[in-house]
């Protein structure tokens, strides 16, 4: 049986903690009934007239340990497939000429992808469906904070990766699953999965997916191969820790890292004054379930993030350049908040930057404070004493 991604579990935990009432109100089976609309506007693919579709669906449902009672409809449009969440049964809608392009094995993969959406929405009594509804509603409101919008984007990416695993589980073959993906994405009638995986090896995946609702197809193929190999591929969803584009999880992590770093600064020799302590206290926040111990922070290597309750241990998160620059300014602000610390405070900050691997701090401080070459050399030399 497929298990939900760590990202799904982590977001569920944070959303329940921050918006319990809204989340609870959105739980439950889907309302309404699409029967009338479908029968008026779509073609029902019956088992007698379309046996291949129904055979593929039974194979996918059996592999996913689901009820094989599935309805299939066809409408006009660009080639695509989608899952319509209905109480009591699964409904898969095909568009355009997709069915003409797929053999039975590939169709099994596509149906497996769609049925995996149903698995997710039914998991834990509809808990993940409620989060999906909440994030969808938030995304449609112009007043929604950017953190929720980024969470909605990443949640969508995670959901598609989960559904792709459903496709692979249903088809039972990596090449078939990727070939089905490529036919759907490119419109080709044939494709070479092995060549596409070689293409994936040439793409820089370190920045994560830039997709808005689906990861790029090359990343989806890479993730499927990685999943089979037992690798953690969720870095495609999160990317580096970026202060300019955090989701709800990253916002908590950034608050905790800021708090811990500020505490480290305020406790460092040369900066232990009341003014610095007061300024550092402004970053304090109740303990969160994410983060790294302040004394162990290094910013020149990925942060070893603690997991959200119920989620597996995340992979260490690399820092985006924007985040390192933000931390450099945090250090500079605390190093200069008390004029009485003078050069001792500036030297202490340089030592902290060196100890924590905060590259770029010297350039930030030089730019903001306007050091002369002589003054800069004197302060840097003092660090070595």
Secondary structure, DSSP 4 states (H G I P E B T S, - for coil): -----HHHHHHHHHHHHH-HHHHHHT-SSPPS--HHHHHHHSEE--TTT-HHHHHHHHHHHHHTT----EEEEEESSSSEEEEEEETTEEEEEEETTHHHH--HHHHHHHHHHHHHHHHHHHGGGGHHHHHHHHHHHHHT-TT--HHHHHHHHHHHHHHHHHHHHHHHHHH--HHHHHHHHHHHHH--S---HHHHHHHHTTS--TT----SSS--HHHHHHHHHHHHTT---THHHH-SB-TTS--HHHHHHHHHHHHHHHHHHHTSTT--SHHHHHHHHTT-----SS---GGG--SSS-B-PPPPTTSPPPPPBPBPHHHHHHHHHHHHHHHHS-GGGHHHHHHHHHHHHHHHT-TTHHHHHHHHHT--HHHHHHHHHHHT-
